[in-house]
Amino acid sequence: MNRLAVGQIRYINTYPIYYVILQELDLLPFDLVSEVPAVLNAMMRRGELDVSLISSSEYAQAQDRYLIHRDFCLASAGYVNSVLLVSNRAVEDLNGATIGLSSSSATSSNLIRIMLQECYGYANAFQPVSGPADFRECLRVHDAVLIIGDDALHFNQRQGYYVYDIGKLWTELTGYPVVFAIVAVNALSAGEKKDLLRLFFQKLNQSHGLFEKHPEQIAAYAQSRSTLSLNFGEYYSHLTYKFTREFEEGLLYYYRMLAKYRLAPPVEGIRYY
């Protein structure tokens, strides 16, 4: 039987669009891979997945391999709470500092690089950090460290540190929202698995419709599957999943900045599915 290889970012912020798939997985012709963004990016680029949420920056790195779906993304226009820069000193004092960047997501790491150069004019050293959940150890050897996803949501020891929400800081400094992840279709699969892809996007639509009408149901599901001490309803209220014109403009600005600082090839235009 023909099946669809599907990628899901393994953080709770994907539940509002993956809820129905997670509930019906045994009945669906989907093989689901739940992983951190960096792993899904690599799998998509190798052609091992047909469709997945991937880091926004990954599209710029391999534009010929992907088509972006027009309807869905993972974004925020301000406070997001799951992408944090934790620092030993204020951001105004980070010029020349060494920043530890999570290896889990290229999008968030590049947001930090761009903001410090474009908005502050800083020159920094950046080092990959494989386990930023142990932030105290990271901050012994780095001036600041990026924490993302559920690791950031677990972070509750803010006393003695400067903590910056990257979604909020980016919007304040640039005037644009942040698109952290996009739904990408493997360009080869787009022609070969149309019916399965149609079913996949139907399930995303069902999930998002449920989330809009009954966000408390998604919040309760997240709480049942998580050890986080968190108001899930409030957390989800800061996230956006519809890829509107506003978020498309924000994504294109991000791509211009990636190209300006030679973090990715130029994106002349987005190829849509």
C-alpha positions in Angstrom: 0.0 0.0 0.0 1.3 3.5 -0.9 2.1 5.5 2.2 3.2 9.0 3.1 6.3 9.7 5.1 5.4 12.6 7.4 7.6 14.7 9.7 6.4 16.4 12.9 8.4 18.7 15.1 8.3 16.9 18.4 7.5 19.9 20.5 4.1 20.6 21.9 3.7 23.7 19.7 2.8 21.4 16.8 -0.3 19.8 18.4 -2.8 22.4 17.1 -2.2 21.2 13.6 -1.1 17.6 14.1 -3.7 16.7 16.7 -6.0 14.8 14.4 -3.1 12.9 12.8 -1.8 11.9 16.2 -5.3 10.7 17.3 -6.0 8.8 14.1 -2.5 7.6 13.2 -3.3 3.9 13.4 -6.0 4.4 10.7 -4.0 6.6 8.4 -1.6 5.6 5.6 1.1 7.8 7.2 4.5 6.9 8.7 5.1 9.6 11.2 8.6 10.7 12.3 8.6 13.0 15.4 11.9 14.8 15.8 13.7 18.1 16.4 13.7 20.5 13.4 17.4 19.8 12.5 16.7 16.1 12.0 13.6 16.7 10.0 15.5 19.3 7.8 18.1 16.7 7.0 15.6 13.9 6.3 13.7 16.2 4.0 16.8 17.2 2.1 17.8 13.6 1.7 14.3 12.8 0.3 13.4 10.5 3.2 10.2 12.4 4.0 7.3 13.4 1.7 6.0 16.3 3.8 7.1 17.9 7.1 7.3 21.0 9.2 10.8 22.2 8.7 12.8 25.2 9.8 12.1 28.2 7.7 15.8 28.6 7.0 16.0 25.1 5.5 13.8 26.2 2.5 16.4 28.9 1.6 19.2 26.3 1.7 17.6 23.8 -0.7 14.9 25.7 -2.6 14.8 23.3 -5.6 13.8 20.4 -3.3 10.8 21.9 -1.6 7.4 23.5 -2.2 5.8 25.5 0.7 2.2 24.9 1.5 0.2 28.1 1.4 -2.0 27.5 4.4 0.1 26.5 7.4 3.2 27.6 9.3 4.4 27.9 12.9 4.8 31.6 13.7 4.4 34.4 16.2 4.0 38.1 16.1 5.8 38.9 19.4 6.0 36.8 22.6 6.4 33.1 22.0 8.0 31.7 25.2 9.6 28.7 23.6 12.6 30.4 22.0 14.8 32.1 24.6 18.2 33.8 24.8 19.5 33.3 28.4 22.4 35.6 29.1 24.9 36.4 31.9 24.6 40.1 30.8 22.2 42.4 29.1 21.9 42.3 25.4 23.2 45.8 25.2 26.5 44.4 26.6 26.8 41.4 24.3 29.1 42.9 21.6 32.1 40.5 21.2 30.4 37.9 23.4 30.4 34.2 22.7 26.9 32.8 22.1 25.9 29.2 22.4 23.4 28.2 19.7 21.1 25.2 19.9 21.8 22.7 17.2 18.1 21.7 17.1 16.9 24.6 14.9 18.6 26.7 12.3 15.9 29.3 12.1 16.2 30.4 15.7 20.0 30.4 15.6 20.0 32.6 12.5 17.5 35.0 14.1 20.1 35.6 16.9 22.9 36.1 14.4 20.9 38.5 12.3 19.6 40.6 15.2 23.0 41.0 16.8 24.5 42.1 13.5 21.7 44.0 11.8 20.0 45.6 14.8 22.9 46.1 17.2 26.0 46.2 14.9 27.8 43.5 17.0 30.5 41.1 16.1 30.0 37.8 18.0 31.4 34.4 18.2 28.9 31.6 17.8 29.3 28.0 18.9 26.9 25.0 18.6 25.5 23.6 21.8 24.2 20.1 21.7 22.4 20.1 25.1 21.2 23.6 26.1 18.8 22.1 28.6 21.8 22.2 31.0 21.9 25.9 30.7 24.1 26.5 33.8 26.9 24.5 32.3 26.5 26.2 29.0 26.7 29.6 30.7 30.0 28.7 32.3 31.7 28.7 28.9 29.4 31.0 26.9 28.2 34.5 27.7 24.7 33.6 26.5 22.9 30.5 25.2 19.9 29.9 23.0 17.2 27.5 24.3 14.3 26.4 22.2 11.2 24.2 22.2 10.2 22.3 25.3 13.7 22.9 26.8 12.8 26.6 26.9 9.4 25.9 28.3 11.0 23.9 31.1 13.3 26.9 31.9 12.0 28.5 35.1 15.1 29.7 36.9 15.3 33.3 35.6 16.7 34.9 38.7 20.3 36.1 38.1 20.1 35.9 34.3 18.9 38.2 31.5 16.2 36.3 29.6 15.0 37.5 26.2 12.1 36.1 24.3 13.4 35.9 20.7 10.0 36.2 19.0 9.2 39.4 21.0 12.7 40.9 20.5 12.7 40.2 16.7 9.3 41.9 16.3 10.3 44.9 18.4 13.5 45.4 16.5 12.4 44.7 12.9 8.7 45.2 12.9 8.1 41.8 11.4 6.6 38.6 12.8 8.7 35.4 13.0 7.9 32.3 10.9 9.8 29.6 12.8 8.7 26.7 10.6 6.9 26.1 7.3 5.1 23.0 6.0 7.3 21.8 3.1 6.4 19.2 0.5 9.1 17.2 -1.2 9.1 18.4 -4.8 9.2 14.9 -6.1 6.4 13.7 -3.9 4.2 16.6 -5.0 3.6 14.9 -8.3 3.7 11.3 -7.2 1.5 11.3 -4.0 -1.2 13.9 -4.6 -4.0 11.9 -3.0 -2.0 11.1 0.1 -0.9 14.8 0.4 -4.5 15.9 0.0 -5.5 13.6 2.9 -2.6 15.0 5.0 -3.6 18.6 4.5 -7.2 17.7 5.1 -6.1 16.4 8.5 -4.1 19.6 9.2 -7.3 21.6 8.4 -9.4 19.4 10.7 -6.9 19.9 13.5 -6.7 23.6 13.1 -10.4 24.0 12.9 -10.8 22.1 16.1 -8.1 24.3 17.7 -9.9 27.4 16.7 -13.3 26.2 18.1 -12.0 24.3 21.1 -8.5 25.3 22.0 -9.1 23.9 25.5 -9.2 20.4 24.0 -5.8 20.7 22.4 -4.5 22.3 25.6 -5.8 19.3 27.6 -4.2 16.9 25.2 -0.8 18.7 25.5 -1.1 18.7 29.3 -1.8 14.9 29.3 1.4 14.2 27.3 3.8 16.7 29.0 5.6 17.1 32.3 5.6 20.9 31.8 4.1 23.1 34.5 2.4 25.5 32.0 -0.8 27.2 31.2 -1.1 25.5 27.8 -4.1 27.6 26.6 -2.2 30.8 27.2 0.9 29.4 25.6 -1.0 28.5 22.4 -2.6 31.9 22.3 0.7 33.4 21.4 1.3 31.2 18.4 -0.1 31.4 14.9 -0.6 28.6 12.4 -2.2 30.2 9.4 0.3 31.4 6.8 -1.2 34.8 6.0 0.2 37.6 3.8 1.6 39.3 7.0 3.6 36.2 7.7 4.7 35.7 4.1 6.1 39.3 4.2 7.9 38.5 7.5 9.4 35.3 6.0 10.6 37.1 2.9 12.3 39.7 5.1 14.0 36.9 7.0 15.2 35.4 3.8 16.6 38.8 2.7 18.5 39.0 6.0 19.8 35.5 5.6 21.2 36.4 2.2 22.6 39.7 3.3 24.7 38.0 6.0 25.5 35.0 3.8 23.7 32.6 6.0 21.8 31.2 3.0 21.5 31.6 -0.8 19.1 34.4 -1.9 15.4 33.5 -2.2 14.0 35.2 -5.3 10.5 33.9 -4.7 8.7 31.2 -2.8 7.6 28.1 -4.7 4.2 27.1 -3.4 2.4 23.8 -3.4 
